[in-house]
Structures are given as structure tokens and as C-alpha cells.
């Protein structure tokens, strides 16, 4: 595929449950799922279960109508790595392209280690009901309530239970994308206890999936663990893991930042966890 190609993306009603600052925005995991499916369709030889250097530059606000015109770039970097990017065109006196997502699929070895480590479970410092999380900390609509039961915080880690929602997704070679979204909700909640902003995912370094088909069953419960690995005044960095039913997602170097420009603050009660 040479140069950006225009593709119409269907805006399903349930996608509008994913919103930020009063606007429905495309979930990062949906962008990843869409690019993976398109990449595999065009180039079935690529291993899309290895993903690296993924950047999500700008939130993509969903239009009021049910079709979203996108531009997609697919570019081979070498024999094993392919770059995929999602763009939109902004019209004005001068038309310009806006990059929303850019990922690299493929890798050298299925046995490559991520280097992720998670400490053994201890008595949680605090347990937070997921109903409270989705009411006050991650206020998405019901279709994105992927965390279930309680989220347990202990020092630099958080762990909880995910349920795979019965929602359509594009790439059957990857897990149900909403499981990864729920794992990022856990990191967002944990992050709010360590900073004065609501952290949103901005990039990650590496992701590896094992037995993706085992991570697709609607209603099945899975487990997620996240660990804070670095923190600055404006940025948090996490490693994530999702597992269960014989499948695993490992994600390293998730960078989370404030995308509200300081306008949205965590409630004081969650910051007391730190």
C-alpha cells in the first residue's frame, strides 16, 4: 500500500460509551484492533501478535454520523516489521493530516522475553469497587465496564478481574481488545493515586500475545496486573499483564499522560491511597 489510503470506519453506537471531556473518542485498543485486521488482510505473513513502538498521538473524536473517514498508511520497514498508521484529514485554509495512531507489527522471535515481573500477591492496601471506579474515576458508559468486582491496590501494583464483553471486534488473531482496555483502566485508577491528573494511554514499547483465541470468550473472566515502573510530574509508566483461560497479553512500557491540559483532576479520596 503506497501512501495513505482512505477507508470508511463504521462508528457503532456502543463506541459512544467511550468518552472524554464530554466527547466520544475512539478507544486506543479499537484503533489497534482495526490496524491489525487491515494489516493481516493485506499481508497475512506478518506476525501481528508482536507489536512495538506504538504511539497514540492525538485523541480521535467520533463524528455524530455512523461513518468515519480515515486514512491508513502501511509500510514495510524490513522483512519482518511493518508500520501501520491511522490518520484523519483536517480541512481549513490549508488542509493537513493528523496522526492518531502508529504501530509496528512483527518481530524476530516468538520466544522473545518481555522482561516483565510482577510481585507475589499481598494483602491489598485498598480495594475499590468497580462500580465506584466507573462512576467517578473512569466514567465510561456501560459497554466499557470491563473491570468487575474490586480492584486491589498494593504499593506500586494493582490487580483485578476482567470480563470479556460481547462486542464485535475486527482482528481474530488478537485478543478481545476490551480486555486490554480494562487493564488500562486499572492502570488509570492506580495512577490517579500517584498524581494530580487523570492519566490516559499515550504509547507503549512492546506487546506480546500468546494464544489470542483463548482471550476472546464473551463473559469469561480473566485477570489483570499492572505495575508502576516510573513516574514524573507529567508522565507515568506501567507494565501490564492479562491472563486466563490459557491466553496471555504482556505489555511493557505503557506511557500514560494528562490529555486534559490540567482541567480534569482525580477526586481527593483516591489520592489518599498514595
VENRAMO-V288884 format. One record per backbone hydrogen bond with DSSP energy under -1.0 kcal/mol. NH is the residue of the N-H (numbers start at 1). CO is the residue of the C=O. If there is no record, write none. Layout:
nh: [NH & NH]
co: [CO & CO]
//
This chain:
nh: [5 & 7 & 9 & 11 & 12 & 15 & 16 & 17 & 18 & 20 & 23 & 25 & 26 & 31 & 32 & 33 & 34 & 35 & 36 & 37 & 38 & 39 & 40 & 41 & 42 & 43 & 46 & 48 & 51 & 52 & 53 & 54 & 55 & 56 & 62 & 68 & 70 & 71 & 72 & 73 & 75 & 77 & 78 & 82 & 83 & 84 & 85 & 86 & 87 & 88 & 90 & 96 & 98 & 100 & 101 & 102 & 103 & 104 & 105 & 106 & 125 & 126 & 128 & 130 & 133 & 134 & 136 & 137 & 138 & 140 & 141 & 144 & 145 & 146 & 148 & 151 & 152 & 153 & 154 & 157 & 158 & 159 & 160 & 162 & 163 & 164 & 167 & 174 & 176 & 179 & 181 & 182 & 183 & 184 & 185 & 186 & 187 & 188 & 189 & 190 & 191 & 192 & 193 & 194 & 200 & 202 & 203 & 204 & 205 & 206 & 207 & 208 & 209 & 210 & 214 & 215 & 219 & 220 & 222 & 223 & 224 & 225 & 226 & 227 & 228 & 229 & 230 & 232 & 236 & 237 & 238 & 239 & 240 & 241 & 242 & 243 & 244 & 247 & 248 & 249 & 250 & 251 & 252 & 254 & 255 & 256 & 257 & 271 & 272 & 273]
co: [72 & 70 & 68 & 66 & 10 & 12 & 13 & 14 & 15 & 23 & 20 & 18 & 60 & 27 & 28 & 29 & 30 & 31 & 32 & 33 & 34 & 35 & 36 & 37 & 38 & 39 & 43 & 46 & 207 & 104 & 205 & 204 & 102 & 202 & 24 & 9 & 7 & 87 & 5 & 85 & 83 & 81 & 81 & 105 & 75 & 103 & 73 & 101 & 71 & 98 & 96 & 90 & 88 & 86 & 86 & 55 & 84 & 52 & 82 & 50 & 153 & 153 & 151 & 149 & 129 & 130 & 132 & 133 & 133 & 138 & 17 & 141 & 142 & 144 & 161 & 128 & 159 & 126 & 157 & 154 & 226 & 152 & 224 & 222 & 146 & 220 & 165 & 171 & 215 & 176 & 177 & 178 & 179 & 180 & 181 & 182 & 183 & 184 & 185 & 186 & 187 & 188 & 190 & 191 & 257 & 255 & 255 & 54 & 252 & 252 & 51 & 250 & 49 & 248 & 211 & 212 & 164 & 217 & 162 & 243 & 160 & 241 & 158 & 239 & 156 & 237 & 237 & 235 & 256 & 230 & 254 & 227 & 251 & 225 & 249 & 223 & 247 & 244 & 210 & 242 & 208 & 240 & 206 & 238 & 203 & 236 & 200 & 267 & 268 & 270]
//
